[in-house]
Amino acid sequence: MKKIRELKYDTVLFDADGTLMDFLRSEREALTDCLKALGLPHGDGIIEVYSRINDSYWKKLERKEIEKERLKVARFETFCEHYGFECDVNALARAYTDTLATKAYLIDGAEDICHTLYDSGCRLYIITNGIKSVQDSRFHACGLAPMFEKAFISEEIGFEKPDIRYFEKVESDIDNFSKSNTLVVGDSLTSDILGGINFGVDVCYFNQFGKSIPESIKEKVTYTVSRLDEIADIVLN
């Protein structure tokens, strides 16, 4: 790695889905493929409803209201009940997870920002609550893996973001870790950003859709960007 200029942060913890990887596209394609295979209706409206249901279950996971194994099926139970779909929900859940693992797409600018930071001598890590089999497959297929030292997947760690114990495990597994030189980058205020704040590191909220930030957390967010290329000036000082 060639160090181009002084680093403000020498360690960057990137969330995966919604930050570097285009999860919405992966989700849409995977669910469409599965519904088509079962002869069930599909389309943008149906995908959007599932996406909202899925997001609500991941929020429950963050709040420790559900276990991840239960989440994998429960989201499809709610989805199928909503539309009155008659199918093997467990089979649909398995098919979706397997199909999702084959859908690896990057958000615009993800490859460039990772190359910029990596070439500048920055240590890059993935922090994700996603399903291990899915994240491993997609992360290695998208081409970013060679630039990252490790992916911290919650299933392996035993805790989910924003649990401070998740971040403490990350800290213990990174040599010469320094909170003052570490930046968390993510698109979720309740998972990445709140977790980083509670852990005591600077945070960068990737807000590509221009969502409002609650007043309760707004002043605690160190940086907000709408494009990934903006992170270069933050990290490279």
Summary of the structure (lengths in Angstrom):
residues: 237
radius of gyration: 18.1
end to end distance: 17.8
largest distance: 58.8
contacts: 750
relative contact order: 0.18
helix: 53%
strand: 13%
